[in-house]
Structures are given as structure tokens and as C-alpha cells.
Amino acid sequence: MSPPAVTAGPVDRPAMAWGPVGGLALGLGVLMVATSGGYGYHRDELYFRLLGQQPAWGYVDQPPATPLLARLTIELLGEHLWALRLPGALVLAGTAVLIALLARELGGGRGPQLLAATVGLTLVPLTFGHLLVTSTLDMLLTAAILLSMARALLRDPRWWLAVGGLVGVALYNKHLIVLTLISIGVALVLVGPRRVLWSRWLVAAVATALVVGAPNLVYQIANDWPQLEMARAIERNKGAESRILFLPLQLAMVGVFLAPVWLAGLIRLLRDPVLRPVRALAVAYPVLGVLVVVAGGQPYYTAGLVMALFAAGSTPTVRWLVGRWWRRIVFAAAFVAAAVVSALFALPVLPVATLASTPIAEINQATSDQVGWPTYVDQIADVHHSLPAAEARRAVIITANYGEAAALDRFGPRDLPPVVSGHNELWLRGMPPERADVAVVVGYRDGSLDDAFDSCELSLVLDNGVDIPNEEQGLPVQVCRGPVAPWALLWPSFRHYD
């Protein structure tokens, strides 16, 4: 079977502006490193650090890549917050370059490429680049997949093999890419080019993705598809709120002031006959939006396609700026406003005391979840230390969520008793020892444990001391005594997904 001839494609591909784009990417990386030590660990970063201590092919709430990356940073660079977040800096810089390359693939020259790369200065990319969460790697991999897909559709179908390989790798990090691919598949059916759907290169791409991602898929099958249970849990816990916030957060994804850029990209892909081969990328966006809303997923699940639309919109935006001085002034003001607002919401640029007096922590949970963990751990440890010596030796700490358990693992003194949790993967990590008849219980509301213990008494309420409203603020810490049954019988009732 001989490969097809490679053609230039319907879209001219200008030279890559490596100088300005590379300079911007380098600046983004430096910005991430410079701000990496602000506030503190995010709850998910603490969790991935904990999961990484026991590497596995998968976990009930996520694939293995991000916990493994957390472990590697610690082993190579030490137990430092800046080290844990260094991959995010590299990912953000790389994503900016990939989005610039996508703008070039769609015919954008030097100006559009540079504008496309500035997507790295907007809200969602800055947030994911600052932290080490599953969406961090997902941002880079999705950008690479969409770039390869554009090249396959516009120039050379052999790029579908790259798409397949990247999808297989992406499955080790997050299964969200499947929703994006379904959306693009539906879009190809609706607007074409439909011949791609039975192309041997697409079939080869699917086979490649399955082979590369096979171990992760085997884990899901062997464990009764725990990711589906997690999806249902997310819908139960956050589905209603996510549906209400979906439309506002689409506009806020890259900042309200820059939303016209990606909306222009959406219109361009739909209307420009030269870009007809990649029109499916525009149609996939509303399809994915519908899937996310119906499934009760998080609004940021569309971020990859929004960045691709931003790349497509960079060319008409730059064209609009030419010849009218006042347009350049308006756009510059909008860009600066978007970048400043994004930095304030995504990065630790404000002192914690100042942050508490703003709505930022209330609006952006990714920011508030970085505050207070050492303080909470000290308070929990104080409760344990206040127990009589005999009880302290028979005690266990039970947390309601993985953030509390992981923070205790990171910051807790060595004399703490075993820490267990029924939350997600941690339920499988072990139950309280059978000798434990006293439990310091963190995060469970009053009365919720009445069926598990003879008695529970409130010891204190968690307080980060800086009035930041996160999930732990105001939660009770109780001392419960006399489990009503052996832990082997009680522990299943503590299991929960969210």
C-alpha cells in the first residue's frame, strides 16, 4: 500500500514566527515558575502526590499519568511546590506554541500566530498552567491532537496516525478527550468531509489509539468502569450548578473581553470555503457543549475546542485591526483587561489577606483550594494530641475527602495515627485497624455518623484563619468513640465518590 501524495492543501501555510512565539512561550514559563510558590498546594495536587506513592495502571477516579508525574517531580527535584508545578509551566509554554502552529495551519501569518499564542495569558490556560492537575496535561495533549487533526484534514491524511498515538497517550491522563472526539465525529457526519470516516488512515488511527491506550482500557474493564461511576457522581454533585454556569463560563474561558476572538474563529470556520475541510472543528463546539450540559460535566470541558477557535479567529482579528488606529487601541485595552483579570483570578498575585476581601476566592475554587492546608492539619493534630494517652494510641483519623487525607500525609507530624478516608481511591487504600475504637473524624457534618459510633462530640471547627471560603472552612472535627461493629463491616458504608 503506497502512501498518498502529500499536497500543499487548500490553505497557504506561512512561515512559523518562532522568534516572537518562542519569546512569548518562554515568558509564560517564567511567569509560571515565578508564581509557583504562591498560596500553597491545591487539594488535587496533594491528592496526586499521595496517589503517586503507590503507582498503578489506574485509579477509580482517574488514569495514572498525573499521579505518576507528581511522583517523578518529587523523586527528581525534591519535595517542593515549585518542583511539583514545573510541568505546568512547561505545558503552558508548549500549549501556546501548539496553538500558534494551529493558527499557522489555518493560514495565519506572523501576527495571527503571535495573537493565537497569547491564549496562554487567559483564564483557563493560566489556571491549568499554574497547577499540576489532570487538566494540565490534558490542555497540551488536546492542543496537539487538534493540530494533528487539522493537518490530517487540510494536508496529509497520514497525520491521523499522530492523532491516534496522541489519543492513546491522552487516555492515560484523562478520558475527557473521548467526549471531544465524539463531538468531532458527529460534526464530520453533519458537515464533512464524510469520506474521512471510512478512510484507512482514520481506521489506523483508531487502532493505534486502542493499542497505545490498551493497559488503561484493560484497567477500566477489569474494575467495572469506575470512570463511569465518577461521571455519575460529578453529575449528582455538581451537575445542576454546571448547567447554570455553562454559558457564562464559556465567555469567561479566555476572558469576556477576548471572547470575540474565538467567536470570530467559529464564524470563520463555518463560512470560509477555503477552510471547509476543517469546518467540523467549529460544529464540534456546540455538539460538545450539548454533551457537557446533558451529562452535567464541567463547563471547562470545552476548553480545547475554544483554544482551537481562538487560533482560527486570530487571522480575522488581526485583519480587523489593520487600517483603523482606534481599533488597535480598543483591542489593546481589551487584551490588557483580559490578561489582568485572568492573572488576578488564576495566579497568586494578591496577598492572602487581600484575596479574602475580594470575590476571587469565592468565584474561583481553584484559588481558594490552595489556602489553609497546614493550618487545618495543625488543628486536626491538636485534637489528636488532646486525647488521653491510652486513647491516642488506639485512635485513627478518618477524613471525609481526599484533600484532608492528603494534607495530613504531607504536613502531619509523625506521631499521628493512621489516616484513612472513604473518598474515591482512598477507600481502597485501607480501613481503620480493628483495634481503633477512637476516631478523630474530619469533615463529617453533625449527626451523619450516629449509626457508626456510640458517641461523637465536636472538638473544633476548621478555620484557615484568613477567612478564605474553601471546602474545609467551617467543617467540624469530632472525636467519635465505640464503633458499633467491626471495621470490616462498617467500612463499606464510608465509601463515596465525588
C-alpha positions in Angstrom: 0.0 0.0 0.0 1.7 3.2 -1.1 1.1 6.4 0.9 -0.9 9.2 -0.7 0.8 12.1 -2.3 1.3 15.0 0.0 -0.2 18.2 -1.2 0.2 21.7 0.0 -3.5 21.7 0.9 -6.1 24.4 0.2 -4.7 26.8 2.8 -1.3 28.6 2.4 0.9 27.9 5.3 3.1 30.9 6.1 6.5 30.7 7.8 6.4 30.0 11.5 7.1 33.1 13.6 9.4 31.2 16.0 11.0 34.3 17.4 8.0 36.1 18.8 6.0 33.0 19.6 9.0 31.3 21.3 9.7 34.5 23.3 6.1 34.6 24.5 6.1 30.9 25.4 9.3 31.4 27.4 7.8 34.4 29.2 4.8 32.3 30.1 7.0 29.6 31.5 9.0 32.1 33.5 5.7 33.6 34.8 4.5 30.2 36.0 7.8 29.4 37.8 7.9 32.9 39.4 4.4 32.4 40.8 4.5 28.7 41.6 5.2 29.1 45.3 2.2 31.4 46.0 -0.6 30.4 48.5 0.1 26.7 48.7 -0.8 23.2 47.4 -4.1 22.7 45.7 -6.2 19.8 47.1 -5.8 17.9 43.9 -2.0 18.4 43.9 -1.9 16.9 47.4 -4.0 14.0 46.3 -1.9 13.2 43.2 1.2 13.4 45.4 -0.4 10.8 47.7 -1.6 8.5 44.9 1.8 8.7 43.3 3.3 6.9 46.3 1.6 3.7 45.0 1.8 3.9 41.2 -0.8 1.9 39.4 -2.2 1.4 35.9 -5.3 3.4 37.0 -7.4 4.6 39.9 -11.1 4.6 40.4 -11.3 8.4 39.8 -8.6 8.9 37.2 -6.0 7.4 35.0 -2.4 7.1 36.2 -0.4 9.9 34.3 -0.8 12.9 36.6 -0.1 11.0 39.9 3.0 9.4 38.3 4.2 12.8 37.1 3.8 14.1 40.6 5.9 11.3 41.9 8.6 11.9 39.3 8.9 15.6 40.2 9.4 14.7 43.8 12.0 12.0 43.1 13.9 14.1 40.7 13.6 17.6 42.2 12.6 17.0 45.8 9.5 17.8 47.9 9.0 21.4 46.7 5.8 23.1 45.5 7.8 24.8 42.7 9.0 21.4 41.5 5.5 19.9 41.5 4.3 22.8 39.4 7.2 22.9 37.0 5.4 20.6 34.5 2.6 23.1 34.4 5.0 25.8 33.3 6.3 23.6 30.5 2.8 22.6 29.5 1.6 26.2 29.3 4.5 27.2 27.2 4.1 24.2 24.9 0.4 24.8 24.5 1.0 28.4 23.4 3.3 27.2 20.7 0.9 24.5 19.5 -2.0 27.0 19.3 0.3 29.3 17.3 1.1 26.4 15.0 -2.6 25.7 14.6 -3.2 29.4 13.6 -0.4 28.9 11.0 -2.0 25.7 9.8 -5.2 27.8 9.2 -3.3 30.3 7.1 -2.3 32.8 9.9 1.0 34.7 9.4 3.2 36.3 12.0 0.6 38.5 13.7 -2.1 35.9 13.9 0.4 33.3 15.2 1.5 35.6 18.0 -2.1 36.5 18.9 -3.0 32.8 19.0 -0.2 32.1 21.3 -1.4 34.8 23.8 -4.3 32.4 24.6 -1.8 31.3 27.3 -2.4 34.5 29.1 -6.1 33.9 29.5 -8.1 32.5 32.4 -8.3 28.7 31.9 -4.9 28.1 30.4 -3.3 30.2 33.2 -5.2 28.3 35.8 -4.2 24.9 34.4 -0.6 26.0 33.8 -0.2 27.2 37.4 -1.2 23.9 38.9 -0.5 20.2 38.4 -4.0 18.8 37.8 -5.3 16.4 35.2 -6.4 19.3 33.1 -2.8 20.5 32.9 -1.6 17.6 30.7 -4.9 17.4 29.0 -4.5 21.0 27.8 -1.3 20.2 26.0 -2.4 16.8 24.6 -5.7 18.2 23.3 -3.9 21.1 21.6 -1.5 18.6 19.9 -4.4 16.3 18.9 -6.4 19.2 17.3 -3.3 20.5 15.5 -2.6 17.0 14.1 -6.2 16.6 13.1 -6.1 19.9 11.2 -3.0 18.8 9.4 -4.7 15.5 8.5 -7.8 17.2 7.2 -6.0 20.0 5.3 -2.8 18.5 4.0 -1.8 14.9 4.7 -4.1 12.1 6.0 -1.1 10.3 7.5 -1.3 12.8 10.4 -4.3 10.7 11.5 -1.7 8.3 12.8 -0.3 11.0 15.1 -3.8 11.7 16.2 -4.3 8.1 17.2 -1.0 7.9 19.1 -1.7 11.1 21.0 -5.2 10.0 21.9 -3.8 6.7 23.2 -1.4 8.7 25.4 -4.2 11.1 26.5 -6.2 8.2 27.8 -3.6 7.7 30.5 -4.3 11.2 31.8 -8.0 11.9 31.4 -10.9 10.4 29.5 -12.3 13.8 28.6 -10.7 13.5 25.1 -13.3 10.9 24.3 -16.1 13.5 24.5 -14.2 15.8 22.2 -13.6 13.1 19.7 -17.3 12.1 19.7 -18.2 15.7 19.1 -15.8 15.9 16.2 -17.1 12.6 14.8 -20.7 13.9 14.9 -19.6 17.1 13.3 -17.9 15.2 10.4 -21.1 13.3 9.9 -23.0 16.6 9.8 -20.8 18.8 7.6 -18.0 16.5 6.3 -15.7 15.7 4.9 -17.5 12.4 5.4 -15.0 10.5 3.3 -12.7 10.7 6.3 -15.0 8.5 8.3 -14.1 5.4 6.2 -10.5 6.4 5.4 -8.0 3.7 6.1 -5.9 6.3 7.9 -8.7 7.0 10.3 -9.1 3.3 10.9 -5.4 3.0 11.5 -5.6 6.0 13.9 -8.3 4.3 15.9 -6.3 1.1 16.1 -3.2 3.0 17.2 -5.2 4.7 19.9 -6.5 1.4 21.2 -3.1 -0.3 21.2 -1.4 2.6 22.9 -4.1 3.1 25.5 -4.8 -0.7 26.0 -3.5 -1.0 29.5 -5.6 1.8 30.7 -8.7 0.4 29.0 -8.0 -3.0 30.5 -7.9 -1.4 33.9 -11.3 0.1 33.3 -12.8 -3.1 32.1 -11.3 -5.2 34.9 -12.7 -2.7 37.5 -16.2 -2.4 36.1 -15.6 1.1 34.5 -15.1 3.2 37.6 -14.8 6.3 35.5 -18.5 5.9 34.6 -19.3 5.9 38.3 -17.2 9.0 38.8 -19.0 10.7 35.9 -22.3 9.9 37.6 -21.0 11.3 40.9 -19.9 14.5 39.3 -23.3 14.9 37.7 -25.1 14.3 41.1 -22.8 16.7 43.0 -22.2 19.5 40.5 -24.5 18.9 37.5 -27.1 21.4 38.3 -24.6 24.2 39.1 -22.6 23.3 36.0 -25.6 23.6 33.7 -26.4 27.1 35.2 -22.9 28.3 34.8 -22.1 26.8 31.4 -22.9 29.7 29.1 -21.3 32.4 31.4 -18.1 30.4 31.8 -17.8 29.8 28.0 -17.5 33.6 27.7 -15.1 33.7 30.6 -12.9 30.9 29.3 -10.4 33.2 27.7 -11.9 36.3 29.3 -15.0 38.1 28.3 -13.0 40.9 26.6 -11.3 38.4 24.3 -14.4 36.2 23.6 -15.0 37.9 20.3 -11.7 36.4 19.0 -12.8 32.8 19.4 -16.3 33.6 18.3 -14.8 35.2 15.1 -12.9 31.9 14.7 -16.2 29.9 15.0 -17.8 32.1 12.3 -14.7 31.9 10.0 -14.5 28.1 10.1 -18.2 27.9 9.2 -18.1 30.5 6.4 -14.7 30.4 4.8 -14.8 28.0 1.8 -11.1 27.5 1.9 -11.4 26.1 5.4 -14.2 23.8 4.6 -12.1 20.6 5.3 -11.8 21.7 9.0 -15.3 23.1 9.4 -16.1 20.2 11.6 -14.0 21.8 14.4 -16.5 24.6 14.6 -19.5 22.4 14.5 -18.0 20.2 17.2 -18.0 23.0 19.7 -21.8 23.3 20.1 -22.1 19.5 19.9 -19.6 19.2 22.8 -21.5 21.9 24.6 -24.7 19.9 24.4 -23.0 16.7 25.6 -21.5 18.5 28.5 -24.7 20.1 29.6 -26.7 16.9 29.2 -24.1 14.9 31.1 -23.7 17.5 33.8 -20.0 17.8 33.2 -17.8 20.8 34.0 -18.0 23.9 31.7 -14.3 23.9 31.1 -14.5 20.6 29.2 -14.9 22.7 26.0 -11.6 24.5 26.6 -9.6 22.6 24.0 -12.0 23.5 21.2 -12.3 27.1 22.5 -8.5 27.4 22.1 -8.7 26.0 18.6 -11.4 28.5 17.7 -9.2 31.2 19.2 -6.4 30.2 16.8 -8.9 30.3 13.9 -10.1 33.7 15.0 -6.6 35.3 15.2 -6.4 35.9 11.5 -9.7 37.8 11.1 -8.9 39.7 14.3 -5.5 40.9 13.0 -7.1 41.8 9.7 -9.8 43.8 11.5 -7.1 45.7 13.3 -5.4 46.9 10.2 -6.2 50.4 8.9 -8.1 51.7 11.9 -6.0 53.2 14.7 -8.9 53.3 17.2 -9.5 49.6 16.7 -5.9 48.8 17.8 -6.4 51.0 20.9 -9.7 49.2 21.7 -8.2 45.8 21.2 -5.1 46.6 23.3 -7.3 47.8 26.1 -9.5 44.7 25.9 -6.4 42.4 25.8 -4.8 44.1 28.8 -8.0 43.9 30.8 -8.5 40.2 30.0 -4.9 39.4 30.9 -5.0 41.3 34.2 -8.3 39.8 35.2 -7.1 36.4 34.2 -3.9 36.8 36.3 -5.8 38.0 39.3 -8.2 35.0 39.2 -5.7 32.3 38.2 -2.4 33.2 39.8 -1.4 34.0 43.4 -0.6 37.6 42.7 -2.6 39.1 45.6 -1.6 38.7 49.3 -3.9 36.2 51.1 -5.2 39.0 53.3 -6.2 41.0 50.2 -7.6 37.9 48.5 -10.0 37.4 51.3 -11.5 40.9 50.8 -12.2 40.2 47.1 -14.8 37.8 45.4 -12.0 35.9 43.7 -11.7 33.1 46.2 -15.5 32.7 46.3 -15.7 32.6 42.5 -12.6 30.5 41.6 -12.4 27.4 43.7 -9.0 26.6 42.2 -7.7 29.6 44.1 -9.4 29.1 47.4 -8.4 25.4 47.5 -4.7 26.4 47.7 -5.2 28.2 51.1 -5.1 26.8 54.6 -3.9 23.2 54.5 -1.0 23.5 57.0 -3.3 25.3 59.4 -6.0 22.7 59.0 -3.5 19.9 59.7 -2.3 21.6 62.8 -5.8 21.9 64.1 -6.6 18.2 63.4 -3.3 17.2 65.0 -4.2 19.3 68.1 -7.4 17.3 68.5 -5.5 14.0 68.4 -2.9 15.3 70.9 -5.6 16.4 73.3 -6.8 12.8 73.7 -5.7 10.8 76.8 -2.6 8.8 76.1 -4.4 5.5 76.2 -7.0 6.6 73.6 -4.4 8.3 71.4 -2.6 5.0 71.0 -5.9 3.3 69.8 -7.0 6.2 67.6 -7.5 6.6 63.9 -8.1 9.7 61.8 -11.0 9.4 59.3 -11.4 12.2 56.7 -14.4 12.9 54.6 -12.4 13.8 51.5 -9.0 13.2 49.8 -7.8 16.8 50.3 -7.9 16.4 54.1 -6.2 12.9 54.0 -3.5 14.1 51.5 -2.8 17.2 53.5 -2.3 15.1 56.7 0.1 12.9 54.7 2.1 16.0 53.5 2.1 18.2 56.6 1.1 16.0 59.6 3.5 15.3 62.4 5.0 11.8 62.6 3.1 10.9 65.8 -0.3 11.0 64.1 -2.2 7.7 64.0 -3.2 6.0 60.7 -5.2 8.3 58.4 -8.0 6.7 56.2 -10.7 8.0 54.0 -13.7 6.5 52.2 -13.4 9.1 49.4 -12.8 7.7 45.8 -9.5 5.7 45.5 -8.6 6.1 49.2 -11.3 3.8 50.3 -9.3 1.0 48.6 -6.1 2.0 50.4 -7.3 0.5 53.7 -9.7 0.7 56.6 -9.1 1.6 60.2 -7.2 -1.0 62.2 -9.6 -3.2 64.1 -8.1 -2.1 67.5 -9.1 1.5 66.7 -12.1 2.3 69.0 -11.5 6.1 68.9 -11.7 8.1 65.7 -10.8 11.8 65.1 -13.3 12.4 62.3 -12.8 15.3 59.9 -15.4 16.9 57.7 -18.5 14.9 58.5 -21.5 17.0 59.5 -23.1 16.6 62.9 -25.3 13.5 63.1 -24.0 11.9 59.9 -22.0 9.3 61.9 -24.7 8.5 64.6 -25.2 5.0 63.1 -21.4 4.2 63.1 -20.4 5.1 66.7 -21.8 5.0 70.2 -21.0 8.7 70.6 -19.4 11.7 68.8 -18.5 15.0 70.3 -17.5 18.2 68.5 -13.9 19.2 69.2 -13.4 22.2 66.9 -14.4 23.8 63.6 -11.7 24.1 61.0 -10.6 27.7 60.4 -7.9 28.7 58.0 -7.5 32.0 59.9 -7.7 34.2 56.8 -11.4 33.9 56.0 -10.9 32.2 52.7 -14.1 30.2 51.7 -13.0 26.8 50.6 -14.4 23.3 51.1 -12.8 22.8 54.5 -13.6 26.1 56.1 -16.1 25.6 58.9 -16.1 21.8 58.8 -16.3 20.0 62.1 -13.6 17.9 63.7 -15.2 15.3 66.0 -14.0 12.7 68.4 -16.1 9.5 68.0 -15.9 6.5 70.3 -17.2 3.0 70.2 -17.7 1.8 66.6 -20.9 -0.2 66.7 -19.5 -3.0 64.6 -16.1 -4.4 63.4 -14.5 -2.1 60.9 -14.7 -4.8 58.3 -18.4 -4.4 58.4 -18.5 -0.7 58.9 -16.0 0.4 56.3 -18.2 -0.2 53.2 -20.7 2.5 54.5 -17.9 5.1 54.4 -17.3 4.7 50.7 -18.3 7.6 48.5 -17.5 9.1 45.1 -17.4 12.7 44.1 
